[in-house]
C-alpha cells in the first residue's frame, strides 16, 4: 500500500533522520539538518538520553515531522526488567541486533512482552502531546517475524499513518549483502500501513563518499514517494559511549546541508515531502 497512489506523476522525497533524542549531539545535528538542510522528518527514541529536550525541540519546530523509533536492541527497556525478561540480558539491557534477530527466528521473544514494551514507548511519546507522523524501528527490527506482527497491530491501534518499508534495490557489491537480502525478502510481505513507493538509505551507511552517493541516489529518485533514511549528528561524549556510528554522522550532516543539494533537487524536479 502506498501513500502516493494518486500522485504517481510527482517525484516526492521524504528525508527521515533516525535516532532523534539518542544524545544531545544527535538531537542538535538532526535539528540543524532540518533548519539548514533537507531533512523533513525524524524518528524519536523514547529511551534516548536526550529525550525530554528532543520533545521540546520537536514542539518548537512544527515543520519537522516526528515519528517513533521503536527500539529493542539498544539501552534499557522502559518497563521493569521482570516484565520483559525475554527482551533483555542478565544485565537488564536489550540484546544486541544479532541476538534479537536470532531470538526472533528461534521464537524466544515473548509476543506479549514486546507488545507491552513497544506500547510503552509509543505512549511515552504520545503523552508529551506530540502527534506521530510515522513508525519505524532501530536496526529495522520490525521486519523480524514476531516484531512485524506486533508493529502491524500497534500501527493500526494507534492509527499512525505511515510505517517504514526498508526495501532497497540490491547490489551484488554491497558489503552487507546477506543482511540486505533478508531485509528485501521480508519486505515482500503484504504491508499493513501506507509507506513509500521506494526506499534508500541502507547503502548510504556503507559508502566511502557520502556526498557523491547522496547525489547519485537523488538522481535515481523515481515518480511517487521515496523515503531516504539518514543519520546526521554531532559527536558528543554520550555518543562515543553508546554507539559505533560516530564520524559518519558528522559527514552526513555536512552533506545534507550542502547548498548544492537543494539545487540538485530542483534540477531533478523533486519535491520534499514535508509534514
N, C-alpha and C positions, 0 to 999 in steps of 0.2 A: 504494500500500500504506500503510495507516495503523496506527499503534501503538495505536489506540483502537478497533479493530474490534469488540471485545467489550464496550466501555464507552461506547456512544453516548448513554446516558441521563445521563451526567455531564458537567458543564462543567469542563474541566481546563485550566489556563493555565500554560504554561512561559514564563518570562521570562528571556531569554538576553541577557547583556551581552557585546558583541563587544569585541575589541582588548585583552583581558587581557594584561598584560605589555608593552604598547606603550611606556609610560613609567611612572614611579613614580606620577604623579598619576592616571593611568588605572587602574592596579592598585589603588591605595588607594580610588579612587572606586567601583570595582566591589565591592570588599570591603565598603565602608560601605553600599552599596545592598543588599547581601545581608544583612548583620547588622542593619541598621536599616530596611530597606525590603522590597521584594517580589521582588527578583532571585533566581532559583532556580538558574540555570546561567550559565556564562561560557565564552568560547572564547579559548584562549591562543595568542599569536603566537610561533612558535619563534624568529623573528628579533627579537623585541621587545627594546628597550633595557633593560627591567626583567624579563627572562625568568626568571633564576635566583631572584630574590626572589619573583616571582609563583608559581613552582613550590613554594617553601617555604610560602607563604601558602595555596596550594591543599591541601597536605598537612596543614596545621594546621586546615583548615576542611572537613572531610569532608561537611558539609551542602551544599556548593556543587558542583554538577555541573560537570565540566571537559571541554570539547571542544577540538578542534584547529582553529584558524582558518587554514586553508591560504592561502598568500599568494604572489602572483606579480606584484604591482603596487605594492609599497612596499619601499623599502630595498634591501638586497643579498641575494643568494642564500646559502644555507648551503654549497652546493657551489662548487668553483673555477669562475671565470668561463668558462674554456675548456671546461668540461663542460656548460655551459648557455648556449651562445652565442646561441641563438635566443630566449632569455628576457630578455636584458639589452642595455642600450645600450652605446655605446662607453666610457661612464664606469664600466661594471661594475655599474650599478644596474638593477633591474627597470624595464621600460617602464611608462608610466602606464596607468591604466584604459582610456582611449581607445585608446592604442596597442596594448595587449594585445588589446582587442576587435577592432580592425581586423586585426591579425596573425592572430588565430584564424580569422576568416572568410576570410582570404586564404591560409590553410593555411601560414603561415610560422612556426608553432610546432612544433618537433620533439617528437613524442609521447614518445619515449624520454627526452629531456631533462626533460620535465615530470614524467614518472613518477619519475625519479631524484630530482629536487628535492623533490617532494611526499612521497616516501618518506622522504627525509632529515628533512623537517620533522616528519612523524608519529613517526618513530623517535627523534628528539631528545626529544620529549615522553614517549614510552613508556619510554625509557631512564632517565627520572627516577623511575620507579616509579608514576607516575600512571596511573589507568585512565580511558580516554576514554569519555565517555557519548555523544558525537556528533561529527560533522564538519560544517563549513561553510567559507566562504571569504571573504576580504577582497574587498569590492565585488561579491560573488556571482559571481565569475568561473567558478565550477564549472559554471555554466549554459552557457557557451560550448561550441561543438562539440567541439574536442579535449579541453578541460578536463573536460567531462561524462563522456566515456568513461574518462578517467584516474581521476576520483574514484569512479566506479562500480566500477572494478577494485580500487582501494585500499580502499574502504569494506568490500568483501566479503573481500579478502585479510586485512585486519587485524580483521575481524569487529566493526566498530564499529556499534552497533545503531541509529543514527539519523543521517539525512542531511537537512539543511535543504532545504525546498522553498519558496522565497520567492515564492509565488503569491498576491499580494494583490489583492483586488477593485479593479477600476479605477474611476476617476472622471474625467470629462472636464475637471474643473477642476484636475487635477494639473499642477504646473509642469514636471515631467519625464515627461510623458505618453508620449512616444515610447519612452523607455527602459523605462518600466513596461510598455508593451505588449509589447516584446521579451521582457522577463522572463516575463510572463504566458504568452506563446506557448511559450517554451522549457520552461516548467514543465508543459506539457500532455503531454510525453513520458512513457512508462512509467517510473515511478520505481524505482530499483534497490534501495532500502533503506527501512525504515519511516520515516515522517515525520509531521508534524502534519496534521490534517484542514483546518486553517485557519491562515493566516499574516497577521500585522500587523507594521508597523514602518517600511515604506518611506515611507508618507505622513506618519508622525510626524516624520521628518527634515526635512520642509519646512513644518511648521506654525508659525504665529505665536503660538499659545497652547498650549504643550505640555501643561500640566496639564488644560486643558479637553479637548483632543484625546485624551489618555490615558484620561480617564473616559468619553469618548464611545466609544472602542474597547472598553473593558471592558464597557460596556453592550450591545455588539453581539456579545460572545463567544457562539458557539453551542455546542450539545452536541458532545462529542468533545474532542479535544486541539487546543488553539490555541497556536501559538508567537508570542510578541511579542519582536521584536528591539529592543534598546535600546543606548545608548552613554553610560553615565554616566562621569564622571571629573572630576578637578580639573585646572585648567590649571597646567602647570609649564613650565620653560624648554625642556625637550626637546620637549614637545608643540607649543610655538609654532614650533619649527624643523621639525618633522616632519609636521604635519597642519594641515589647514584647519578641521577641526571643533573649535572651541575653547569659546566661551561656551555653546554649545548643550549641551555635555556637563555643565556645572555646573547648567544649567537642568533637564536630565533628572534629575540626581542628586537635586535638591531635590524634584521631583515624585514620584519613585519612593519617597522616604522620607516622604512626606506621610501622617500617620496616618489621614487620611480615606480614603485609597486602600484600605487594608485593610478599612475598614468598607464601602466600596463593593463590594469583592469579596464580602463576606459577604452584603450585600443582594442581590446578583445570583447568589448560590448558586454561586460559582466556587471551585474547589479549586486551590491552587497545586500544580503538578507538580514535586515535589521528588525528587532522586535517591535 
